[in-house]
Amino acid sequence: MTWHLRPMAAFDIESTGLDLDNDRIVTAALWRIDPANRTKDVTTWLIDPDIEIPQAATDIHGITTEHARAHGRPACEAVPEIGEALEKAAVDGLPVVIYNAPYDLGLLAAELERHQTGVSFSGLLRIIDPFVLDKQVDTYRRGSRKLVDVCAHHGVRLDAEQAHGAAADALAAARLAWKLGALHSELTEMNIDDLHTAQIGWKAAQSASFQEYLRRKEPEAVVNGSWPLAPRP
């Protein structure tokens, strides 16, 4: 049975912003999915991030500072729990689907370090990143590669009113991974270890190509091609 038909996990976070070193997790979701048996279960977290949630972030995911403070769990409790849940999925042998993995894993790694949890999952994780896979199998397609747009292109369900919710985005990413696997046999000919390794090279090549494009106008532009997790300084 190929990897896209086997049990997998799917993970997503929503945050206060895009700065991996200084922003915080606001919501997170981790699915456990069995495509063959058509079963899925999700664990979700709403967190008080201990800082103000900018309006620009609230406009994306809908969570205000007031709501997070009133209903969210303290970050010092929830962040280690998220790390442990992801570590457990990896120990159980589940590949984890994460769309644009370096962002989600990078922010989580920074949060785990901030809260001194001691959780370390990077060597165990086997990631399926539909962002990387889609660019690999359809390199020159024009248009946005945001999750909602790639899902629309491939006919994968992601309800507009639920987009940018961690649970909805993680589930859509898993459906997208399944769809890409079903459409492209060159992806499913590899086992999950080989696919994980292949994505490291694919992401590096994609980033190098994008950097070359940017440098036509910005000679000093740098695009980090680390995947699935950039080394911590």
Steps between C-alpha positions, in 0.01 A plus 500: 500500500644838400554779753194705395271209594662435838425671834646848529484807720443861395607812688441874473535808716368856492706768666559863589720551191776369276810571710618155609710636783255744656143409404282250686259214436132588545330182379624157392346179374629147459297242307548125495357367174455151356411540130434129448245483783374857442550596865643820644538654845626845591653663806488880509655767719404863564780686674542829681828600330605744777530782244254713306358340186538761223188594308662374179529152654145513639375591153647169376399251768227685689649474852526824697726568797193523725362165381836325542543638851148405603486153348855393416729284707829638632777456244724340763249212522380470141828533310668197665181302444506582128863393475431176685200421277707553187782292646251222580374499140858465379577220748186322382642504148254748351630735232378852571346714228593868546444759229812717477658306785795732579261768626288284732788288627727803532252689714427192711871433551551860616207470740627169640839659558343807659312284748800270559297186443777259406276358224703413190326336207699618198692177448184288518267696275425393146325791332274514196489862380242555225647845433828337395329209321273726296791715383699188412233338283374826343799732516401759244131545582423867546297638785491492877634203694309588816320200648152626411601560137685170455203315649270679256727410208492131592133489599576435867235618745590792726197707586574870461345588835719242674826585323777614736358298785768256616275192491350579159837585345670188637221275370506670160877451483454128570237475227733683264786261579269207426390660173856568385597143585202364309578712194878461484637148518856634512422620852348175624773283347715622790460381857452767764869516597606549140226758443611695806860500375393596148309802629817634663663517158188622322450785746864605470473507120168688510643760736814543290286554190284757679809676633642521147172653382496758781859600438410635158360800690649455848866388465531430874181292534540179701247215515555243772465151355515306828230236537306387698658701781763770481788455745453699819771764562 
